[in-house]
Structure formats: structure tokens, C-alpha cells
Amino acid sequence: MDDFKDHLITYLSRSRQAVLWKAEGLSDAEVTRPMVGSGTNILGVIQHLASVEYGYFVQCLGFTITDERYAALEADPEPSADMWVPAEISRQEIMDFYQRAITAADANIAALPLEAPATVPWWRPETRQTTLGRLLLHMNVENSRHAGHLDIVRELIDGSTGLLKENTNIPPYDATEWKELQQKILSASQSR
């Protein structure tokens, strides 16, 4: 089981790295700009992920969250408060919030076995009682899903894309080759 826990932690760590990479090299305006109709923006997603790291790996495991940013988000009556960052809150504050959440999460994950009990009050009643193992699976999916969102958002901002900084996992095309591929795909789409 320790091997499986190590695998879950490794994948979670990689998706966290991917999320952080998507913000690198962008201005404050670029990381907060809503790029799609839902308002999805890079810094807002990072704030959201900090909040859910605390929620699942601290609160649901029976520990108390003392983070002021987390408390402010929890007290905000707006349902989407965790998905965007008001102008008066700095980018660095959100990046620090995410790091604090990861540190707290990692400490609890390391201290507990996969079978450790957890309660998720916002899940359906029949699934609320669960384990750390299930929370790790859930958060791997949550982080990967949002890393994918951020990959598209980053591509919309400056054209960069890829899985991880050290391994983009995409063909090494130049701008002309990407344009040709896009045209080929568009042509196929229009021929349907």
C-alpha cells in the first residue's frame, strides 16, 4: 500500500507543479484575466486549488484550518469567490496561500495511512464517510482537471502549452507547423 500512496503523492505533486508553471512568466493582468465565458483565470484557479487542498486534506481529515485567506473565502457569500482574486489581493498572497495549503496537506498526508477516516460534509450523504486514499484520488482528478483548464487558458494568453515545464509532452512544432496543423484540423472539421 505504501507504494500506491507514493504513486498518488507523486501524481498529485506533478499536477501541482503543472498548475504553478502555467502562471510563470505572465504579468499580474494576464494571470487574473478571465479568458472564457465562465471567468476562468489562472490566479483564480490557483486560489481555488489552495482552498480545496485545505478543505480535503485538513478539514475533512478532522484538523482545524487557521489560514486567514481560507477563512475569508469561506465567509464570502459569493459562490464563486474562490475562483477569482479581487484587485486588492496580490498575486504573491495567493501563491503563498497555495504553498501554505500544500504544506499543510502534505504534512497530513505523510502522517496518515491511506485507510485513515475522512468526512466530506459537502458530498452526498452516502459517500461522505471516506478515507485519505479516496481523498488522494479525488484531488489527483481535481488538480489534473484544473491543470488542463489552465493549459488552455495559458494557450489563449500567449500560445504556450504543455504538460510540464521539463516535459511538455507535445510535438516540437514551430509556429508554421502549428498553423498548418490547425488548418488541417479546421479543414477536416468543415468537411463533415
Contacts in CASP RR format, 6 or more apart in sequence:
PFRMAT RR
TARGET T0000
AUTHOR 0000-0000-0000
METHOD contacts of the structure
MODEL  1
MDDFKDHLITYLSRSRQAVLWKAEGLSDAEVTRPMVGSGTNILGVIQHLA
SVEYGYFVQCLGFTITDERYAALEADPEPSADMWVPAEISRQEIMDFYQR
AITAADANIAALPLEAPATVPWWRPETRQTTLGRLLLHMNVENSRHAGHL
DIVRELIDGSTGLLKENTNIPPYDATEWKELQQKILSASQSR
1 113 0 8 1.000
1 114 0 8 1.000
4 114 0 8 1.000
5 113 0 8 1.000
5 114 0 8 1.000
5 133 0 8 1.000
5 136 0 8 1.000
8 114 0 8 1.000
8 133 0 8 1.000
8 136 0 8 1.000
8 137 0 8 1.000
8 140 0 8 1.000
9 106 0 8 1.000
9 109 0 8 1.000
9 136 0 8 1.000
11 140 0 8 1.000
11 144 0 8 1.000
12 136 0 8 1.000
12 139 0 8 1.000
12 140 0 8 1.000
12 143 0 8 1.000
14 164 0 8 1.000
15 140 0 8 1.000
15 143 0 8 1.000
15 144 0 8 1.000
15 147 0 8 1.000
16 49 0 8 1.000
16 102 0 8 1.000
16 143 0 8 1.000
17 164 0 8 1.000
17 165 0 8 1.000
18 147 0 8 1.000
18 148 0 8 1.000
18 150 0 8 1.000
18 151 0 8 1.000
18 163 0 8 1.000
18 164 0 8 1.000
19 45 0 8 1.000
19 46 0 8 1.000
19 49 0 8 1.000
19 143 0 8 1.000
19 146 0 8 1.000
19 147 0 8 1.000
19 150 0 8 1.000
20 46 0 8 1.000
20 95 0 8 1.000
20 98 0 8 1.000
21 164 0 8 1.000
21 165 0 8 1.000
22 42 0 8 1.000
22 147 0 8 1.000
22 150 0 8 1.000
22 151 0 8 1.000
22 153 0 8 1.000
22 154 0 8 1.000
23 31 0 8 1.000
23 42 0 8 1.000
23 43 0 8 1.000
23 46 0 8 1.000
23 91 0 8 1.000
23 95 0 8 1.000
24 165 0 8 1.000
26 42 0 8 1.000
26 154 0 8 1.000
26 157 0 8 1.000
26 158 0 8 1.000
28 91 0 8 1.000
30 42 0 8 1.000
30 157 0 8 1.000
30 158 0 8 1.000
31 41 0 8 1.000
31 42 0 8 1.000
31 43 0 8 1.000
31 91 0 8 1.000
32 41 0 8 1.000
32 42 0 8 1.000
32 43 0 8 1.000
32 44 0 8 1.000
32 84 0 8 1.000
32 85 0 8 1.000
32 91 0 8 1.000
33 41 0 8 1.000
33 157 0 8 1.000
34 40 0 8 1.000
34 41 0 8 1.000
34 84 0 8 1.000
35 41 0 8 1.000
35 153 0 8 1.000
35 156 0 8 1.000
35 157 0 8 1.000
36 153 0 8 1.000
36 156 0 8 1.000
39 83 0 8 1.000
39 84 0 8 1.000
40 83 0 8 1.000
40 149 0 8 1.000
40 153 0 8 1.000
41 83 0 8 1.000
41 84 0 8 1.000
41 85 0 8 1.000
41 153 0 8 1.000
42 150 0 8 1.000
42 153 0 8 1.000
42 154 0 8 1.000
42 157 0 8 1.000
43 84 0 8 1.000
43 85 0 8 1.000
43 91 0 8 1.000
43 94 0 8 1.000
44 82 0 8 1.000
44 83 0 8 1.000
44 84 0 8 1.000
44 85 0 8 1.000
44 94 0 8 1.000
45 83 0 8 1.000
45 146 0 8 1.000
45 149 0 8 1.000
45 150 0 8 1.000
45 153 0 8 1.000
46 94 0 8 1.000
46 95 0 8 1.000
46 98 0 8 1.000
47 69 0 8 1.000
47 73 0 8 1.000
47 82 0 8 1.000
47 83 0 8 1.000
47 84 0 8 1.000
47 85 0 8 1.000
47 94 0 8 1.000
47 97 0 8 1.000
47 98 0 8 1.000
48 82 0 8 1.000
48 83 0 8 1.000
48 146 0 8 1.000
49 98 0 8 1.000
49 101 0 8 1.000
49 142 0 8 1.000
49 143 0 8 1.000
49 146 0 8 1.000
50 69 0 8 1.000
50 70 0 8 1.000
50 94 0 8 1.000
50 97 0 8 1.000
50 98 0 8 1.000
50 100 0 8 1.000
50 101 0 8 1.000
50 102 0 8 1.000
51 70 0 8 1.000
51 73 0 8 1.000
51 82 0 8 1.000
51 101 0 8 1.000
52 139 0 8 1.000
52 142 0 8 1.000
53 98 0 8 1.000
53 101 0 8 1.000
53 102 0 8 1.000
53 104 0 8 1.000
53 105 0 8 1.000
53 139 0 8 1.000
54 65 0 8 1.000
54 67 0 8 1.000
54 70 0 8 1.000
54 101 0 8 1.000
54 104 0 8 1.000
54 105 0 8 1.000
55 65 0 8 1.000
55 70 0 8 1.000
56 105 0 8 1.000
56 118 0 8 1.000
56 120 0 8 1.000
56 135 0 8 1.000
56 138 0 8 1.000
56 139 0 8 1.000
57 104 0 8 1.000
57 105 0 8 1.000
57 108 0 8 1.000
57 109 0 8 1.000
57 135 0 8 1.000
57 139 0 8 1.000
58 64 0 8 1.000
58 65 0 8 1.000
58 104 0 8 1.000
58 105 0 8 1.000
58 108 0 8 1.000
59 65 0 8 1.000
60 118 0 8 1.000
60 119 0 8 1.000
60 120 0 8 1.000
60 121 0 8 1.000
60 130 0 8 1.000
60 135 0 8 1.000
61 108 0 8 1.000
61 112 0 8 1.000
61 116 0 8 1.000
61 118 0 8 1.000
61 132 0 8 1.000
61 135 0 8 1.000
62 118 0 8 1.000
62 119 0 8 1.000
63 104 0 8 1.000
63 108 0 8 1.000
65 71 0 8 1.000
65 104 0 8 1.000
67 97 0 8 1.000
67 100 0 8 1.000
67 101 0 8 1.000
67 104 0 8 1.000
69 93 0 8 1.000
69 94 0 8 1.000
69 97 0 8 1.000
70 97 0 8 1.000
70 101 0 8 1.000
73 81 0 8 1.000
73 82 0 8 1.000
85 91 0 8 1.000
85 94 0 8 1.000
109 132 0 8 1.000
109 136 0 8 1.000
112 132 0 8 1.000
113 132 0 8 1.000
114 131 0 8 1.000
114 132 0 8 1.000
114 133 0 8 1.000
114 136 0 8 1.000
115 131 0 8 1.000
115 132 0 8 1.000
115 133 0 8 1.000
116 131 0 8 1.000
116 132 0 8 1.000
116 133 0 8 1.000
117 129 0 8 1.000
117 130 0 8 1.000
117 131 0 8 1.000
118 129 0 8 1.000
118 130 0 8 1.000
118 131 0 8 1.000
118 132 0 8 1.000
118 134 0 8 1.000
118 135 0 8 1.000
119 128 0 8 1.000
119 129 0 8 1.000
119 130 0 8 1.000
120 127 0 8 1.000
120 128 0 8 1.000
120 130 0 8 1.000
120 135 0 8 1.000
121 128 0 8 1.000
123 130 0 8 1.000
151 161 0 8 1.000
151 162 0 8 1.000
151 163 0 8 1.000
152 161 0 8 1.000
154 160 0 8 1.000
154 161 0 8 1.000
155 161 0 8 1.000
161 168 0 8 1.000
161 170 0 8 1.000
162 168 0 8 1.000
162 169 0 8 1.000
162 170 0 8 1.000
163 169 0 8 1.000
163 170 0 8 1.000
171 177 0 8 1.000
173 181 0 8 1.000
END
